[in-house]
Amino acid sequence: MKKTLYLLCHAETMFNVRKKIQGWCDSPLTERGRKQARAVARYFKENGITFDHAYTSTAERCCDTLELVTDMPYSRLKGLKEMFYGDLEGESIENKCKTWQECSTYYLPYGGESSNTVKDRMVKTLTGIMHGSTHKSILAVSHSSACFNFLRAVVEDPTSEWEKGFESSIVYIYEYSDDTEGFTLKQILRNLAEDV
């Protein structure tokens, strides 16, 4: 059976605006972020997209995004959390790794996670979600690095997406096959909230 996963990166936050590293630490959505989430909700409604189940990271910024996108009940999962940046949490984004390859071990000396650890936990969590017999169309809200590292597990070369950057409210659409227990990237929706 083919199923669809809509993996949404949370909307803009105060730390995004202040250009701070935001992993396991949290900050609230901005007014622009709330408008972004409502724009995603409009896109889903206008295109007749509905969900059987919804999931979110435990971070408040993801829960708030999901609640603006849909009023359906949802489950919070630690497996959808952002990468942990260790001592760099809350610091300037100038301190982040510069290439996706460099991120593999970049944060380990600061007590953070490797990108492969994030990739593996996202794959495990999202595969577990899609196994559900009533799970045919799923909404999951996560974070930019977590979403990118999941993308790395699905596509051969994610470089072009890395170079485009990770603005808030990107929607990654994947097809999941029960037969192969694998994901296929179908589409990436950027700039749904260009006018906000």
N, C-alpha and C positions, 0 to 999 in steps of 0.2 A: 504494500500500500504506500502511495506517495502522500506525504504530509508537508505542510508549509510552516516555516519558522520566520517570524518577523522579529528580528533582533534590533532593538532601538537603543541608540546611545542617548543618555539623559540630556535634557535641555540645559541651556546656559546657566551657569552659577556665578556667584560673587567671586569665587576664586578664579574662574575662567577669565573674568573681566580684569581682575587684579594680576593675572598671569602668575598664579601660584600653583605649585605642584599639588595635585589633589588625588590622593590614592585612597587609603582607608580613612583619612581625615575627611571631613564633610563641610559643605557650605551651602547656603540656601539658594534656590533658584532666583534669578533676577526677574524683573517684570518682562524683559525681552524673552527670557527663558520660558516664562509662563505662556507668552504669546506663541513661541515656537511649538510648545507642546500642543496648544490648541490648533495650530496649523496642521500638525501631524494628525490629530483627531479628525479634522475636516477632510484631509486626504483619504483616510480610511473610510469615512462615511460616504464621501462622494464616489468612491470606487467600490462600494458595497462589500468592503472587507470587514469580516467579523471574526471573532476568536472563540474557541472552545474553552481555553484556559489562559490565564495571564500570570506571569512570574516577574519578580524584580530582585535586584540586589538588595541587600539589607540597608544600603545607604539611603538617607532621607531624600537626597536629590533625585534618586531613581524612583522611589515611592511617590514623591510629589509629581514627577513627570508622568508616571503611569496613571495616577489619579486624575490628571488633566486630560489624558488621552482617552480613557474609558472609565466608566463607573462600575465595571464588573469586579467581583471579588478577586483577590490575587494572593499568591504565596510569595514570601520573602525567602530567598536562598543565598546562603553565604558563598556558594560556588560561583555566583554571578558578580562577586565583588571585584573592584578594580585591583590592579597590581598594587602591591605594598611597596612604597618607596623608602622605607626605613627612615633614617635621620634626615632625608631630603623632603619629607612630608611638610607641606606648608612653605617651602622655600621657593625662590624664583624659578620659573620654567627655564631660565638660562642654564640651570644645573642639570637639565634632563639630557639623556643620551641623544646623539645627533642622527644616528642611523638605526634602522630596526635591527640590523645585525649586531650592532654594539650593545643593544638592550639586553642581549642574552645573559650577560653576567654583570652589567654595569652597576646595578643597584646592590649587589651582594655585599661589597665592602661597607655599605651604609646600613646593613641589616635588613635590606629589602629582598624582594623576590626576583627570581630569574624569569625571563619572558617565557621560557619553556614550562615552568611551573604553572604560570597563569594559563598558558595554552592548554595544558593537560587538564587543569581543573575545569576550564570552560567546556572542553570537549566532553569530559565525563558528565558534567552537570546537564548540558544541553542534550546529550544523547539520552540520558536518563529521563529527561522531560519528554522527549519525543517517543519514548517507548510506550507511553500510556495508551491504552486501547481507545480512549475517547479523545485523544490528542491529535486532531487533524489540522487545525489552524491555531498556532500558538503565538502569543505576544510575550516577549521577554525584554526587559529593560536593564541595560548594563552600562558600561563605561567605555571610553574611547580606546584605552590600551587593552582592556579585556576583549572588546569586540575585534580589535585588530589582531590580537594573538589567536583568537578563534579563526579569523579569516586565514591566518597563516597555516592553519591545520587543513584548510579546505582547498586553497588555490596554490598552484605551483610557485608563483612569484608575486608576492604582494607589494613589490616596490612601487608600482604606479599609484596604488592607493595611499601608501605612506607619503608619497610626494604631493598628493592632493591635499593632505592635511586632514584634520579631524574636527571639523566644526560640530557644534552641538546638533542633536536631533537627526543624525544620519540614520536611515533605516536600511538594514541589510536583509535581503529576502533570500532564504535558503529553501531548497527542496530536500526533504529527508526521505530516505527509502528504508522501510522495515526490512526488506530483503537483504540489503547490503550493510545496514546500520551505518550508512554514510550520508554526508551532506553534499549538496551541489549548490554553488552560488548562482542564483538566477538574476539578481538585480541589486544595485545599490542606489538608493534614493537620497540625493543630496539637495540642499537648498529648497526644501519644501516650505521653509519659512523666510524666503528671501525678502519679502516685503515688510517684515516686522522689525 
